[in-house]
């Protein structure tokens, strides 16, 4: 069963209406058209969505931990994976200095 669009159809202005709209927009000091330089520097919205790319990406791996370790970190609340990563990085830093 197809869905019927509830959006009204778009009515395009006539040439005369379009000229009147354009003239009114150009006369408004707060709504001036963008300059070619401004248009050149515009970025599509899709490029701005999401989290910024990290300089140091992490790798996805599958690891098995004991139930006690997982229960402890999960009990610390949201962000437990990041805390677990921080603890492991601190361990690596401490033990790398000894070598």
N, C-alpha and C positions, 0 to 999 in steps of 0.2 A: 504494500500500500504506500503510495507516494504522499509526501507531505506537501501541502499547499502553502506557499510563502505568504506570510501575513504582512510583509512589507508592502507599502504602497509603491506603485510604479513611479519612476522618476520622470518629472515633466521638465524638459529642457526649455530654457527661455528662448523667445524669438530673437532675431537679430537686433531689433530695436530695443528689447528689454535688456539684452546682453550689453549693448552700448551704454544704456542708462546706468546699469549696475557698475560697469567698468569706470564710467565717468565719476560716479558717486564715490567709488573706492579710491580713485586717484585724488579726489578733492579732500579726502579725510587725511589730516596730517598724522594721525595715529595708525593709519593702515596703508602705509606706502608699500609699493611692490618691492620685492627683494632685488638687490643689484645682482648682476652676473657673478661678481666675486662671492657674494653671500650664497648664491645657489650652488656654486662650485664646491663650497666647503660643507654643504649639507650632507649628512650621513643617514642612510635608510634606517628606520626604526629597528628592523630585524638585526642589524649589526650591533645595536645597543643592548639587546636583551640578554639576560642571563648573567651569570657570575663572570667577572673578568678572568682571563686565562692566567694561571699561576706560572711564575717563573720556574718553579721546581715542581714538576708533576710527580704524582705518586704512581706506583705500580699496583695493579690488581693481582693479588695472589690468593690462593686458597690455603689456609693454615688451620690446623686443629689445635685447640687449647683445652686444658683441663676444665671441667665444669666449674671448679672453684674459682679459677682465674676469671672466666667469663661472668660468673655470678657476681663477683666483686666489682668488676668494671661496670657492668650493667646497672648495679645498684647505685652507682654514683650519678645516675641520671643521664639526660640528653648530652650527647657529645662524648660518650664513653669511648668511642673508637679513637677520637683525637687524643684523649688522655692516655689511652693505651699506647698510641704511637709516640707520644711525648716521653713516656716512661721508657720505652724501648730505645728511643734516640739518646736519652740521658745515659742509659746503660752502655750503649755503644761509645759515647763520648768518654765516659769514665774509663772504660776498658781499653780504648784506643790509646790513651795517654801512657798506659803502663807498658805497652808493647815497644 
